[in-house]
Amino acid sequence: MAKNEIVIVSVPVADQARAKAFYLEKLGFSLVMESKDAMGPDRSWIMLKPAGGGTAITLVNWFDTMPAGSLRGLVIGVADLETEHALLRDAGVDIDEIKSQPWGRFATLRDSEGNGIVLQKR
């Protein structure tokens, strides 16, 4: 494969409206596109991007093999881990304490649907 990139990651959710609010209000993502019922009744196409750009996510609720809350290992890089951690905790986000490993510092959080996301110092 020549010069390809990951452009969308599907995030499995039960409640698209609740998840959309979480990513917009708590994580500061921006709405790229929303098409109501595009994937069937109560199954909208909702695409979001992190504030710093990069790979988009789409909030999916139509894959039987991807139950809500089953995503693990999505990593969001941040410049100031301590500040972001404090802001998220103050906003009521379910986030663990910051941990250190030989490869770097990180904290794991759960979105509104139970998906595991890693916040990592760039």
RATAQUI-V101623 format. One record per backbone hydrogen bond with DSSP energy under -1.0 kcal/mol. NH is the residue of the N-H (numbers start at 1). CO is the residue of the C=O. If there is no record, write none. Layout:
nh=NH co=CO
nh=NH co=CO
This chain:
nh=9 co=56
nh=11 co=58
nh=13 co=60
nh=19 co=15
nh=20 co=16
nh=21 co=17
nh=22 co=18
nh=23 co=19
nh=24 co=20
nh=25 co=21
nh=26 co=22
nh=27 co=22
nh=29 co=23
nh=30 co=49
nh=32 co=47
nh=33 co=47
nh=35 co=45
nh=38 co=35
nh=39 co=43
nh=40 co=37
nh=43 co=40
nh=45 co=35
nh=47 co=33
nh=48 co=57
nh=49 co=30
nh=53 co=50
nh=56 co=7
nh=57 co=48
nh=58 co=9
nh=59 co=46
nh=60 co=11
nh=66 co=63
nh=69 co=12
nh=70 co=67
nh=74 co=116
nh=76 co=118
nh=78 co=120
nh=84 co=80
nh=85 co=81
nh=86 co=82
nh=87 co=83
nh=88 co=84
nh=89 co=85
nh=90 co=86
nh=91 co=87
nh=92 co=89
nh=93 co=88
nh=95 co=93
nh=96 co=108
nh=99 co=106
nh=101 co=104
nh=104 co=101
nh=106 co=99
nh=107 co=119
nh=109 co=117
nh=110 co=94
nh=111 co=115
nh=114 co=111
nh=116 co=71
nh=117 co=109
nh=118 co=74
nh=119 co=107
nh=120 co=76
nh=121 co=105
nh=122 co=78
